[in-house]
Amino acid sequence: MPLLEVDRLTQHYRLPRTSLWRPADAVPALDGASFVMEAGRSLGVVGESGSGKSTLARLVMALERPTAGTVRLEGRDLHRLSPGDLKRARRDMQMVFQDPYGSLDPRQRVGRIVAEPLSALGRDDAAGRPTRIAETLEAVGLRAGDADKYPHEFSGGQRQRIAIARALVTRPKLIVADEPVSALDVSVQAQVLNLMRDLQADFGVTYLFISHDLAVVEYLCDEVIVMQQGRIVERGAATEVFRAPRHPYTRALLDAVPTLEP
């Protein structure tokens, strides 16, 4: 059974009403997206701003209810689960956000930030919590003693490692990463991407990786889907799509990547 199955996923957003006599117009943010992910693989999602990438991420994480379509995690239709069953399903999926500065509460110590999913999902073993936090921090290249520090004491790359540790602490099967390195310097991006590859090898994590950076997706992901105006216009192995794109939109994205001419 595939880990994740997305079938004809559609999301329309209502605009403010402009007339009392007509229903509000709807904007299609996602239009019939379908794909399957096997466990332990990485799928990149690329496209320009407004193509539907982040909407797809929110629907996969069941943060919004779709207009139509289904999202199944290990056969469970996430949008049809009861609140209790969905809470239990969330143990198997976590999210890493774009901004390592805004996604961490500056008033909380790192240990509490990392342990937050354990408490929220009802897996908080008070006696074993310090050991779990220390192991997870060390897994992302930080020290166990960093649990007592505050986010402002870390660099941007270290803060994103903390965010990854928070996602990893429940030992999820799926991590949805929405532009997780776009706010970082290029040298720090490489460190975080190498970390994510190492964690996949060590823990068997499956990544749904949202990005506008084609080079980053090609480096990290096994496969890629290309989105345009809410539709998937191309899918295939990352190396094949980027070296021999079939769709004109994919070719246009690749042509827009800056290059250094001799």
Sine and cosine of phi, psi and omega as CSV:
sin_phi,cos_phi,sin_psi,cos_psi,sin_omega,cos_omega
0.00,0.00,0.73,-0.68,0.06,-1.00
-0.89,0.46,0.45,-0.89,0.06,-1.00
-0.94,0.34,-0.72,0.70,-0.07,-1.00
-0.75,-0.66,0.75,-0.66,0.07,-1.00
-0.79,-0.61,0.87,-0.50,0.06,-1.00
-0.93,-0.37,0.84,-0.54,-0.13,-0.99
-0.80,-0.60,0.92,-0.39,0.10,-0.99
0.76,0.65,0.72,0.69,-0.07,-1.00
-0.97,0.26,0.79,-0.61,-0.09,-1.00
-0.72,-0.69,0.66,-0.75,0.06,-1.00
-0.63,-0.78,0.84,-0.54,0.07,-1.00
-0.90,-0.43,0.69,-0.72,0.05,-1.00
-0.94,-0.33,0.73,-0.69,0.00,-1.00
-0.98,0.19,0.71,-0.70,0.11,-0.99
-1.00,0.07,0.33,-0.94,0.07,-1.00
-0.86,0.51,0.59,-0.80,0.00,-1.00
-0.91,0.41,0.67,-0.74,0.06,-1.00
-0.95,-0.31,-0.11,0.99,0.00,-1.00
-0.48,-0.88,0.58,-0.82,0.07,-1.00
-0.95,0.30,-0.30,0.95,-0.13,-0.99
-0.98,-0.17,-0.14,0.99,-0.02,-1.00
-0.81,-0.58,0.59,-0.81,0.07,-1.00
-0.91,0.41,0.41,-0.91,0.00,-1.00
-0.91,0.42,0.59,-0.80,0.06,-1.00
-0.94,0.33,0.41,-0.91,0.01,-1.00
-0.85,-0.52,0.64,-0.77,0.03,-1.00
-0.96,-0.28,0.83,-0.56,0.04,-1.00
-0.98,0.19,0.95,-0.32,0.03,-1.00
-1.00,0.05,-0.45,0.89,0.01,-1.00
-0.58,-0.81,0.72,-0.70,-0.18,-0.98
-0.72,-0.69,1.00,0.09,0.15,-0.99
0.96,0.28,0.62,0.78,-0.01,-1.00
-0.96,0.28,0.74,-0.68,0.03,-1.00
-0.66,-0.75,0.72,-0.70,0.12,-0.99
-0.24,-0.97,0.25,-0.97,0.00,-1.00
-0.78,-0.63,0.63,-0.77,0.05,-1.00
-0.83,-0.55,0.75,-0.66,0.10,-1.00
-1.00,0.02,0.47,-0.88,-0.02,-1.00
-0.88,0.47,0.62,-0.78,0.06,-1.00
0.99,0.15,0.09,1.00,-0.02,-1.00
-0.97,-0.26,0.17,-0.99,0.05,-1.00
-0.81,-0.59,0.80,-0.60,0.03,-1.00
-0.89,-0.46,0.86,-0.51,0.06,-1.00
-1.00,-0.02,0.57,-0.82,0.06,-1.00
-0.84,-0.55,0.89,-0.45,-0.06,-1.00
-0.84,-0.54,0.34,-0.94,0.00,-1.00
0.39,-0.92,0.31,-0.95,-0.01,-1.00
-0.95,0.30,0.15,-0.99,0.04,-1.00
-0.85,0.52,0.70,-0.71,-0.02,-1.00
1.00,0.05,0.10,0.99,-0.03,-1.00
-0.99,0.13,-0.19,0.98,0.03,-1.00
0.95,-0.32,0.10,1.00,-0.08,-1.00
-0.88,0.47,-0.78,0.62,-0.05,-1.00
-0.94,0.33,-0.55,0.84,0.11,-0.99
-0.87,0.49,-0.69,0.73,0.05,-1.00
-0.86,0.52,-0.69,0.72,0.00,-1.00
-0.87,0.49,-0.70,0.71,-0.02,-1.00
-0.91,0.42,-0.61,0.79,0.00,-1.00
-0.95,0.32,-0.63,0.77,0.04,-1.00
-0.89,0.46,-0.60,0.80,0.02,-1.00
-0.99,0.14,0.03,1.00,-0.02,-1.00
0.85,0.53,0.57,0.82,0.11,-0.99
-1.00,0.10,-0.31,0.95,0.10,-0.99
-0.71,-0.71,0.38,-0.92,0.09,-1.00
-0.99,-0.12,0.76,-0.65,-0.06,-1.00
-0.96,0.27,0.36,-0.93,0.13,-0.99
-0.92,0.40,-0.62,0.78,0.02,-1.00
-0.37,-0.93,0.27,-0.96,0.04,-1.00
0.99,-0.11,0.09,-1.00,-0.08,-1.00
-0.73,-0.69,0.46,-0.89,0.16,-0.99
-0.80,-0.59,0.89,-0.46,-0.01,-1.00
-0.90,-0.43,0.81,-0.59,0.10,-1.00
-0.94,-0.34,0.92,-0.38,-0.10,-0.99
0.79,0.62,0.67,0.74,0.06,-1.00
1.00,0.06,-0.15,0.99,-0.02,-1.00
-1.00,-0.01,0.83,-0.56,0.06,-1.00
-0.97,0.23,0.97,-0.23,-0.16,-0.99
-0.87,0.49,-0.55,0.83,-0.08,-1.00
-1.00,0.08,0.00,1.00,0.09,-1.00
-0.92,-0.39,0.02,1.00,0.00,-1.00
-0.97,0.25,0.48,-0.88,0.15,-0.99
-0.93,0.37,0.34,-0.94,0.01,-1.00
-0.80,0.59,-0.64,0.77,0.01,-1.00
-0.92,0.38,-0.67,0.74,0.02,-1.00
-0.93,0.37,-0.59,0.81,0.04,-1.00
-0.91,0.40,-0.62,0.78,0.05,-1.00
-0.88,0.48,-0.66,0.75,0.03,-1.00
-0.93,0.37,-0.60,0.80,0.02,-1.00
-0.91,0.41,-0.49,0.87,-0.02,-1.00
-0.92,0.40,-0.27,0.96,0.10,-1.00
-0.88,0.47,-0.43,0.90,-0.07,-1.00
-1.00,-0.10,0.00,1.00,-0.02,-1.00
-0.58,-0.81,0.69,-0.73,0.01,-1.00
-0.66,-0.75,0.20,-0.98,-0.09,-1.00
-0.75,-0.66,0.62,-0.79,0.13,-0.99
-0.90,-0.43,0.80,-0.60,-0.09,-1.00
-1.00,-0.09,0.14,-0.99,-0.13,-0.99
-0.94,0.34,-0.73,0.68,-0.21,-0.98
-1.00,-0.07,0.95,-0.31,0.01,-1.00
-0.95,0.31,-0.19,0.98,0.02,-1.00
-1.00,-0.01,-0.65,0.76,-0.05,-1.00
-1.00,0.05,-0.29,0.96,-0.09,-1.00
-1.00,0.03,-0.09,1.00,0.02,-1.00
-0.92,-0.39,0.76,-0.65,0.00,-1.00
-0.94,0.35,0.90,-0.43,-0.06,-1.00
-0.92,0.38,-0.24,0.97,-0.03,-1.00
-1.00,0.01,-0.15,0.99,-0.05,-1.00
-0.96,-0.27,0.56,-0.83,0.12,-0.99
-0.95,0.31,0.39,-0.92,-0.08,-1.00
-0.86,0.52,-0.64,0.76,-0.01,-1.00
-0.86,0.51,-0.66,0.75,0.01,-1.00
-0.94,0.34,-0.60,0.80,0.03,-1.00
-0.88,0.47,-0.73,0.69,-0.03,-1.00
-0.91,0.41,-0.59,0.81,-0.06,-1.00
-0.99,0.16,-0.13,0.99,-0.09,-1.00
-0.80,0.59,-0.72,0.70,0.01,-1.00
-0.89,0.46,-0.53,0.85,0.01,-1.00
-0.89,0.46,-0.68,0.73,0.02,-1.00
-0.94,0.35,-0.69,0.72,-0.07,-1.00
-0.91,0.41,-0.52,0.85,-0.07,-1.00
-0.99,-0.16,0.14,0.99,0.07,-1.00
0.96,0.28,0.45,0.89,0.02,-1.00
-0.90,-0.45,0.48,0.88,-0.13,-0.99
-1.00,0.00,0.98,-0.18,0.09,-1.00
-1.00,-0.07,0.97,-0.23,-0.12,-0.99
-0.84,0.54,-0.64,0.77,-0.04,-1.00
-0.93,0.38,-0.63,0.77,-0.06,-1.00
-1.00,-0.05,-0.02,1.00,-0.09,-1.00
-0.88,0.47,-0.75,0.66,-0.03,-1.00
-0.85,0.53,-0.63,0.78,0.02,-1.00
-0.92,0.40,-0.68,0.74,0.00,-1.00
-0.89,0.45,-0.67,0.74,0.02,-1.00
-0.90,0.43,-0.71,0.71,-0.01,-1.00
-0.88,0.47,-0.69,0.72,0.00,-1.00
-0.89,0.46,-0.64,0.77,-0.05,-1.00
-0.95,0.31,-0.65,0.76,0.06,-1.00
-0.88,0.48,-0.67,0.74,0.02,-1.00
-0.92,0.39,-0.52,0.85,0.02,-1.00
-0.91,0.42,-0.46,0.89,0.00,-1.00
-0.98,-0.19,0.26,0.97,0.12,-0.99
1.00,0.06,0.27,0.96,0.09,-1.00
-0.96,-0.28,0.03,-1.00,-0.01,-1.00
-0.97,-0.24,0.46,-0.89,0.02,-1.00
-0.85,0.53,-0.58,0.82,0.00,-1.00
-0.93,0.38,-0.27,0.96,0.03,-1.00
-0.92,0.39,-0.25,0.97,0.01,-1.00
-0.87,0.49,-0.42,0.91,-0.04,-1.00
-1.00,0.00,-0.02,1.00,-0.04,-1.00
-1.00,-0.08,0.13,-0.99,0.05,-1.00
-0.96,-0.29,0.40,-0.92,-0.06,-1.00
-0.82,0.57,-0.55,0.84,-0.07,-1.00
-0.92,0.39,-0.22,0.98,0.00,-1.00
-1.00,0.09,0.06,1.00,-0.07,-1.00
-0.85,-0.52,0.41,-0.91,0.09,-1.00
-0.97,0.24,0.12,-0.99,0.00,-1.00
-0.87,0.49,-0.69,0.73,0.01,-1.00
-0.90,0.43,-0.62,0.78,0.03,-1.00
-0.93,0.37,-0.59,0.80,0.04,-1.00
-0.90,0.43,-0.61,0.79,0.04,-1.00
-0.93,0.36,-0.52,0.86,0.12,-0.99
-0.89,0.45,-0.62,0.78,0.07,-1.00
-0.89,0.45,-0.67,0.74,0.02,-1.00
-0.89,0.45,-0.62,0.78,0.04,-1.00
-0.93,0.38,-0.63,0.78,0.05,-1.00
-0.88,0.48,-0.65,0.76,0.03,-1.00
-0.88,0.48,-0.63,0.78,0.03,-1.00
-0.95,0.32,-0.52,0.86,-0.12,-0.99
-1.00,0.09,-0.31,0.95,-0.21,-0.98
-0.90,0.45,-0.47,0.88,0.03,-1.00
-1.00,0.07,0.03,1.00,-0.07,-1.00
0.83,0.56,0.84,0.55,-0.07,-1.00
-0.95,0.30,0.35,-0.94,0.09,-1.00
-1.00,0.04,-0.48,0.88,-0.03,-1.00
-0.78,-0.62,0.75,-0.66,0.15,-0.99
-0.87,-0.50,0.84,-0.54,0.10,-1.00
-0.99,-0.11,0.89,-0.45,-0.05,-1.00
-0.93,-0.37,0.92,-0.39,-0.06,-1.00
-0.98,-0.19,0.98,-0.18,-0.02,-1.00
0.78,0.63,0.81,0.59,-0.17,-0.99
-0.96,0.27,-0.23,0.97,-0.02,-1.00
-0.86,-0.52,0.05,1.00,-0.11,-0.99
-0.92,0.38,-0.40,0.92,-0.02,-1.00
-1.00,-0.02,0.09,1.00,-0.09,-1.00
-0.96,-0.28,0.42,-0.91,0.12,-0.99
-0.89,0.45,0.40,-0.92,-0.10,-1.00
-0.85,0.52,-0.69,0.73,-0.02,-1.00
-0.91,0.42,-0.58,0.82,0.02,-1.00
-0.96,0.28,-0.58,0.82,0.07,-1.00
-0.81,0.58,-0.71,0.70,-0.02,-1.00
-0.87,0.49,-0.65,0.76,0.01,-1.00
-0.90,0.44,-0.70,0.71,-0.03,-1.00
-0.93,0.38,-0.65,0.76,0.01,-1.00
-0.90,0.43,-0.66,0.76,0.06,-1.00
-0.89,0.45,-0.62,0.78,0.07,-1.00
-0.87,0.50,-0.71,0.70,-0.02,-1.00
-0.90,0.44,-0.60,0.80,0.06,-1.00
-0.91,0.40,-0.67,0.75,0.01,-1.00
-0.90,0.44,-0.66,0.75,0.00,-1.00
-0.91,0.42,-0.58,0.81,0.05,-1.00
-0.90,0.43,-0.66,0.75,0.02,-1.00
-0.92,0.39,-0.61,0.79,-0.08,-1.00
-0.99,0.17,-0.60,0.80,-0.15,-0.99
-0.91,-0.42,-0.10,0.99,0.00,-1.00
0.94,0.35,0.46,0.89,-0.04,-1.00
-0.93,0.36,0.59,-0.81,0.12,-0.99
-0.98,-0.21,0.75,-0.66,-0.03,-1.00
-0.93,-0.36,0.75,-0.66,0.32,-0.95
-0.97,-0.24,0.95,-0.31,-0.24,-0.97
-0.93,-0.36,0.93,-0.36,-0.02,-1.00
-1.00,-0.07,0.79,-0.62,-0.02,-1.00
-0.32,-0.95,0.45,-0.89,0.17,-0.99
-0.99,-0.15,-0.11,0.99,-0.06,-1.00
-1.00,-0.05,0.95,-0.30,-0.09,-1.00
-0.92,0.40,-0.59,0.81,-0.02,-1.00
-0.91,0.42,-0.63,0.77,0.03,-1.00
-0.90,0.44,-0.70,0.71,0.00,-1.00
-0.90,0.43,-0.67,0.74,0.00,-1.00
-0.89,0.45,-0.57,0.82,-0.01,-1.00
-0.94,0.33,-0.65,0.76,-0.16,-0.99
-1.00,-0.09,-0.52,0.86,-0.28,-0.96
-0.97,-0.23,0.57,-0.82,0.09,-1.00
-0.97,0.24,-0.67,0.74,-0.03,-1.00
-0.77,-0.64,0.27,-0.96,0.00,-1.00
-0.61,-0.80,0.58,-0.81,0.21,-0.98
-0.88,-0.47,0.62,-0.78,-0.03,-1.00
-0.95,-0.32,0.80,-0.60,-0.05,-1.00
-0.92,-0.39,0.65,-0.76,0.08,-1.00
-0.65,-0.76,0.86,-0.52,0.04,-1.00
0.77,0.64,0.72,0.70,0.09,-1.00
0.99,0.13,-0.02,1.00,-0.02,-1.00
-0.91,-0.41,0.53,-0.85,0.15,-0.99
-1.00,0.09,0.89,-0.46,-0.06,-1.00
-0.97,-0.23,-0.27,0.96,0.04,-1.00
-0.36,-0.93,0.56,-0.83,0.07,-1.00
-0.52,-0.85,0.58,-0.81,0.05,-1.00
0.13,-0.99,-0.07,-1.00,0.10,-1.00
-0.86,0.51,0.67,-0.75,-0.10,-0.99
-0.84,0.54,-0.69,0.72,-0.02,-1.00
-0.90,0.44,-0.62,0.79,-0.02,-1.00
-0.95,0.30,-0.68,0.73,-0.02,-1.00
-0.89,0.45,-0.67,0.75,-0.07,-1.00
-0.98,0.18,-0.37,0.93,0.02,-1.00
-1.00,-0.08,-0.47,0.88,0.00,-1.00
-0.63,-0.78,0.91,0.40,-0.04,-1.00
-0.90,0.43,0.61,-0.79,-0.01,-1.00
-0.99,-0.16,-0.51,0.86,-0.08,-1.00
-1.00,-0.04,0.64,-0.77,0.01,-1.00
-0.84,0.54,-0.57,0.82,0.00,-1.00
-0.92,0.40,-0.65,0.76,0.06,-1.00
-0.88,0.47,-0.67,0.74,0.04,-1.00
-0.88,0.47,-0.62,0.79,0.02,-1.00
-0.91,0.41,-0.64,0.77,0.06,-1.00
-0.88,0.47,-0.69,0.73,-0.01,-1.00
-0.93,0.37,-0.61,0.79,0.03,-1.00
-0.92,0.40,-0.41,0.91,-0.03,-1.00
-0.99,0.14,-0.16,0.99,0.00,-1.00
-0.95,0.31,0.81,-0.58,-0.01,-1.00
-0.91,0.42,0.61,-0.79,0.05,-1.00
-0.77,-0.64,0.39,-0.92,0.04,-1.00
-1.00,-0.09,0.93,-0.38,0.01,-1.00
-1.00,0.08,0.64,-0.77,0.03,-1.00
-0.93,0.37,0.00,0.00,0.00,0.00
